[in-house]
Amino acid sequence: MRILFAAMHFGYVHGGGEYYPMHIARVLKSQGHHAPIFCGRDILRPLDPVARDFTFHTVPIFYWLREVGERKQGKLGLILRSLHYLVYAMGMFLFLVTHKKSFDVIDAHDVISLQAALWAKRFTHIPVVVTMHGRPQAMELRLLRRVDATISVNEQYAEELRKDGYANVSVVPVGLDLDVFKPGDQEKARAACHVDRDIPLLLFAGRLIPMKNPLVLVEMMLEVKKEMPSALLWIVGDGVLEGEVRREIAKHGLEESVRIFPHTAPANLATMYQAADVFVLPSFVESFSMVALEAYACGTPVAITNNAHGFSESIPASTFEAFDPKSLSDFVKAVKKALKRSRKAQEQYKVVQDFSWENRSAATLAVLKEVAK
């Protein structure tokens, strides 16, 4: 098949919405399918995608408009973000109209790519599938009425759509690279990370954006260190709240206890998971959480928001700690309980065996083939 995977910020954002199509496209490409990635390319900075082993189709964008827009409040921020989205959508529309015989189906992974694909469909008649990485909002709900199929990464969002009369809704959860994210020797991992074995190590990985609730990590550490003064917190990621997180760390004198690392390669992240005593994720909401699944596969005890729908649907509740992300005391309690859990790495790895990207790609391909008939 000739499948175009569209992910607007594939070239600049390292999140689940970018890794998901990357893995699916990579597997399908290895099976002989034509599976390029479509994304925006900022005219002022080089492309920095989560992977480079793809054929890329790009359109010029002004990514800085999005970055500035996210930092501005009110109408100015809205105008800047809207201009950024419009430039990309028009570019994708024109690309599809001029390449209407090049693809059998489009799999859109964000609402702006979806809008552009549906605009173009009037002229190209290329079927459009959308993969939802979050609960659809008002604009997306209107667009979903016009797609040929919808893929949700969790059952809860899919069932909500079905109850509202949306047809052809499938569930394909996130996957794992089981050769990378697997149990390892914690002492060796600690040595690789230069952390003494007797020091409690907490780990967070993800974008530093409001939805991920990263500021509460500093508050949590202040409480944890009352009982475990030597405890460390490693934060892996970046985002619009990085500056504020750093200021909070400095404000409370935690520079020696809390470190922020930039986005890193999967193999390095796997070593960090293996070294950590607990992985923490205080997001206000997660459609699934790829990073929590990765940590769990590595055998790391997990303390995660009780709003991580796909994770809680797929992983036995008795094997992780869930908490209310709006309650600091609940968060701290969950972290302490997770720290006391005995490490059951092989048992956790066994739970995730059907999460391979090969399985997820087969399920996605079945949906794409059906709409492209």
Helices and strands as residue ranges (DSSP letters): E 3-6, H 16-30, E 37-42, E 56-61, H 63-71, H 74-98, E 105-108, H 111-124, E 128-132, H 138-144, E 149-152, H 155-163, E 169-171, H 186-193, E 201-205, G 210-212, H 215-227, E 232-236, H 242-251, E 258-261, H 266-275, E 278-281, H 290-297, E 302-305, H 309-314, G 317-319, E 321-323, H 328-340, H 345-351, G 353-355, H 357-371
